[in-house]
Amino acid sequence: MRFEDDLLWEAVDRSGWGLRWLRHVVAAAALAGFGGLLWLGGVRVFAVAAFCGALAYAIWATLHWLRDRRRLVRVTVADDVLRCIRMHHVSGRTTDHDPRMATNVHITHRGHCYDDLEDRQQLGGAGMATLRLQIAGLRFISRPAGMDSEELDRLQQSWRTVCPKAAIDVKRIPGQFAGYSY
């Protein structure tokens, strides 16, 4: 994660869901097409199973898309007329919020396994972090950002400077990044 004067968060994957969504649609259509071929071949039990699998996969992909499109990919400080926190979402939407309304900033950092000294020296504390932010009763969750321990400390200090009244909490978890943190 690169730091600028106004950058508070930047996810590793900032792309939208377009290409990923298209791949899921093609996979569900291929599974349904395979079910159609089985139906025409007279194997009704397996055809119904393939149709049900395609439907379940399509429902899962849609729910995942609906959940992911609200995630944050970039958070900056904007000094237009008033100082505000500008959040860029996966869907392309940009929202501005008053930093004085921030009540909770929670960063979960999942580092690599630090079992022995050699691993610690080799990896240097690298890992992935997820941001959970609460502003004026609204909750926001980010996509993961790659950072090491030093960057995490600088990030925490930046959030303390921008949102002095917010409760800043950093949780460091050893081990490989295993998905979203909640």
ABEGO torsion letter per residue (X at the ends): XBBBAABABBBABABBAAAAAAAAAAAAAAAAAAAAAAAAAGBAAAAAAAAAAAAAAAAAAAAAAAAAAABBABBBBBBBABBBBBBBBAAGBBBBBBAAABABBBBBBBBBBBABAAAAAAAGGBEBBBBBBBBGGBBBBBBBBBBBAAAAAAAAAAAAAABAABBBBBBBBBEBBAEBBX
